[in-house]
């Protein structure tokens, strides 16, 4: 399997090269050269397969011969060491909980998969050193930090916007030490992401072997397909068309879901539910993609004004907006609507949603007014404990602290404050 740049001005590369480079030399995201649908027989009997067997079947064509089969199966086994339950919330509406991993966020899957791929690629070169550079608006940093902690031959540098992640999210990326370093940026997430992309193309930093662990990296993005296959396995017996609503920031999850559909997974429709950072909902209305500065909200992991993965989605529909709209809707919601949804879901069903899941729920409810006799699934992307400032006041309850979170609560925060790209460059050079 080869990968090409979506800017179409860089050489094609292998899976290994795409993972290590992260971003193509022309600043384009990598995309697989071909997508081969999985035979229908696989979906007809999917309930007979384990999660690990499903994941191997799904990802194998994208990895090719770059990783030996036995090693790839081991990487998958270590990645999928927790559950992905679908929880009935209302009649025909389910929450797909993606937060049962070590950092209690969906990004544990991509972080663990990518870290193990890089470790595999470095196993025969003990002198090789990669620097993973990652921007985070919330959960990516903690998941990447956990996934790469102690991995030989890899340093991790995490950029996050000062004052714009929750206390628990900040602790998860600033308290681990070892090969993990956190940079606190005076700005918003888009500033962090712009710095990361600029560093990849800086000739003065080429010797640092920089790579990305954001969902722009194919090893972070591709395994996010697994969730959709797991949910289909669990709900297949209901024998109704499925609608997935993804709370969307950088659009990695929904992009992976659309790729799963291209592989043959029977998904009727996708909803990209956003907060007031509504670049994509406006695109569907106006037909013009107009990125804008991000706005801080209570669903902070979605505070993205220029979602990187949207170009991959457009590629899968050949930039045909008419065809795209047949499979895809997008709606935006305010903090007030999100806050009310958290209360409504709990008061009606006793289910505790966090702000991102609540946005996904709102998008799903809006779309299901147009869709008949379907099952709706909204993604719960992080544990409610990470958003105490929103969830506890909304519901007037105290949330118990899970073990995974308790382990970082009393550790000392260690971060370096930076303001400009030159500050980042100086840090990396030193």
Secondary structure, DSSP 8 states (H G I E B T S, - for coil): -EEEETTS-S--EEHHHHHHH-S-TTS--EEES------HHHHHTGGGS-HHHHHHHHHHHHHTTSS-HHHHHHHHHHH--S---EEEEETTEEEEE---STTSBTHHHHHHHHHHHHHHHHTT-TT--EEEEEEESSHHHHHHHHHHTT-TTEEEEEEEETT-S-HHHHHHHHS--TTEEEEEESS-HHHHHHHHHHHHT-GGGGGG-EEE-STTSHHHHGGGGHHHHHHHHHHGGG-SEEEEEEE-SS-HHHHHHHHHHHTT----EEEEEESS--HHHHHHHHS----------SSGGG--SS-TTHHHHHHHTTT-HHHHHHHEEEEE--HHHHHHHHHHHHHHH-----HHHHHHHHHHHHHHTT--SEEEEEEE-B-GGGGHHHHHHHHT------HHHHHHHTS----EEE-SHHHHHHHHH-
